[in-house]
Amino acid sequence: LDSREVACTDNFVFGLVVAVQDSSTGAPAASGVQLIAQDGAWADTVGFPPNRPDLDAQELVSAGERPGTYTVTVRKAGFRDWQRTGVVVTADECHVHPVELTARLQPAP
């Protein structure tokens, strides 16, 4: 038996942290974005309201303290959907290990 004690923090850690950029300018572009994270039957949708340039540099977060294998989709009006599949969020005895992604959005044709 292992007698080591693990001291976990009270921090709430998100497994997915997504920054959003306009691929043509490289500028942050989170205003008006919707993030959909799915792992099997579990799904979470978060987003920011449109026309809020003050939110462009903010990251979207999901999968709070939830390890799993995710499909991550980012949607924004005027842009093609951005998607990554097989995004694996792992955890130790205390918290998940965040996976940081950058969604580089392509303007819609």
Residue pairs with C-beta under 8 A, 6 or more apart in sequence:
6 93
6 94
8 93
8 94
8 95
9 94
9 95
11 95
12 64
12 65
13 64
13 65
13 95
13 96
13 98
14 61
14 62
14 63
14 64
14 65
14 96
14 98
15 62
15 63
15 64
15 65
15 66
15 67
15 68
15 70
15 89
15 91
15 96
15 97
15 98
15 99
16 35
16 37
16 61
16 62
16 63
16 70
16 72
16 87
16 89
16 98
16 99
16 101
17 59
17 60
17 61
17 98
17 99
17 100
17 101
18 35
18 59
18 60
18 61
18 62
18 72
18 74
18 100
18 101
18 102
18 103
19 28
19 30
19 59
19 100
19 101
19 102
19 103
20 28
20 29
20 30
20 33
20 56
20 60
20 74
20 76
20 102
20 103
20 105
21 27
21 28
21 29
21 102
21 103
21 104
21 105
22 28
22 29
22 79
22 104
22 105
22 107
23 104
23 105
23 106
23 107
24 106
24 107
27 56
28 56
28 57
29 56
29 76
29 105
30 48
30 55
30 56
30 57
30 58
30 59
30 60
31 48
31 49
31 50
31 51
31 52
31 53
31 54
31 55
31 56
32 47
32 48
32 49
32 50
32 51
32 52
32 76
32 77
33 47
33 48
33 60
33 74
33 75
33 76
33 103
34 45
34 46
34 47
34 74
34 75
34 76
35 45
35 46
35 47
35 60
35 62
35 72
35 73
35 74
36 43
36 44
36 45
36 72
36 73
36 74
36 75
37 43
37 44
37 45
37 62
37 63
37 70
37 71
37 72
37 73
38 44
38 70
38 71
38 73
39 63
39 66
39 68
39 69
39 70
39 71
40 68
42 66
42 68
44 62
44 63
46 60
46 61
46 62
47 60
48 55
48 58
48 60
49 55
50 77
60 74
62 72
63 70
63 89
63 96
65 91
65 95
65 96
66 89
66 96
67 89
67 90
67 91
67 96
68 88
68 89
69 86
69 87
69 88
69 89
70 87
70 88
70 89
71 83
71 84
71 85
71 86
71 87
72 83
72 84
72 85
72 87
72 101
72 103
73 81
73 82
73 83
74 81
74 82
74 83
74 103
74 105
75 81
75 82
76 105
78 107
78 108
79 105
79 106
79 107
79 108
80 105
80 106
80 107
80 108
82 103
82 104
82 105
82 106
84 101
87 99
87 101
88 99
89 96
89 97
89 98
89 99
90 96
90 97
91 97
